[in-house]
């Protein structure tokens, strides 16, 4: 009996797939939180189909966007100020709700990924 319960549980977990209504988050105003080196980093940003302007730590960054598909985008900093900012960033939306999304991102070509949470601003 215990085996059947475990099997049913595994089947249900494997069938569950989080919602990914990514088109709803391609444009708009957002607030984001991510943890980098144990510190929570907060930012606000506004995104159009081809441009994102982000504000964090009293700095403003602008990036050109290239959408790979509805859930993945490449960011290219418009005016990089150092070598790190010259690297493109790949962001993938993993799951969505009606007002937020969970994402992971990394520098293009690197395997180390960070995760974050973005909320639609009003």
N, C-alpha and C positions, 0 to 999 in steps of 0.2 A: 504494500500500500504506500509506504514511504517513497519507493521508487517512482510510482505513478504521480505522486504529488510533485516531486522534483522535476519529472519530465514535463508535466503540465506547466509548471512555473517557467522552465526554460523556454518552452514553446511560446508562451505569452510574452516573455521579455524579448525574444528574438523577433517577434512580430511587431513590436512597438517601434514606430519610427517617429521622431519628433517632427513637428510642423516646420515647414520651410517655405514660407510665403515671402521670398526674398524681394520680389518686385515692389512690395510695399515699403521697402527701406532703401531704394535706390536714390531717392531724393528727399530732401526735407531738412529740418533742424533737429539735432540730437545732442544728448549728454552721454558721456561714456566714462566707465571706470575699468581700469585694468591694474593688475599688481605687477610691478617691475622691481626685482631685487628686494622683495618683501615690503615695498612701499606702494600704497594705493595712489595711482595717478588718475586725476580727473581732468576731463576736457569737454569742451563744447565745440560743435562743428555744424556747418551748413554745407549740404551737398546737392549739386545739380548732377545731371547725367555725365558731365565731363570735367567737373571741378569740385574740389572740397577745400574749404577754408576752415582751419581748426585753431582754437585758442586753448593754450595750456601753459601753466607756469608763467603767466604774463608775456607769453610769446605767441605770435601768430604765424602759422605755416599754411602755405597754399600748395596744393598738389593737383596735377592733371590726373584724370581717371581713365582707365581702359578696362571696360567690363569684359571678362572672359566668357561669362554666362550670367544668368540671373543672380547667382549666389557668390560669385568670385570676381574680385576686382584687383587691378594693379595700380598702386599709387606711385607717381613720379613727382618728387619735390620740384617746384618751379624754380626757386632760387636757392639752391643748396649752399649752405655756409661752411660745410666741412665734408670730409670723405664719407662719414656715416650717412649724411643726408643725401648723398649722391646715389645711394643704393635704393633700388625700387623695393616697395613693400607689397607683398601678396596678402590679401585679406579674404577669408572665407566665412560666410555666414553659416553657422552650424544648425541653429534652431531659432524659431521666431514665435512670438506671441502677438497679440493685437497691438502692443505698444512698445515692444523691445525685441532685441535679438542678441544671441550669444555668438561670438565670433572667435576665430583664431587668426593669428597673423605671424608673418616672419619676413625676413629679408628674402628676396627672390634667390633661390638656389641654396638656402640654408635649411637645415632640418630642425633646428631649435625653434619651437613655436610658443607663443604666448597666447593666453585667452583673455577675453574681456566681455563686458556686457554694455550694450548701448540702449538708451531709452529715447523714444521720440519726445522732443520738447514741444511745449505748447506755444 
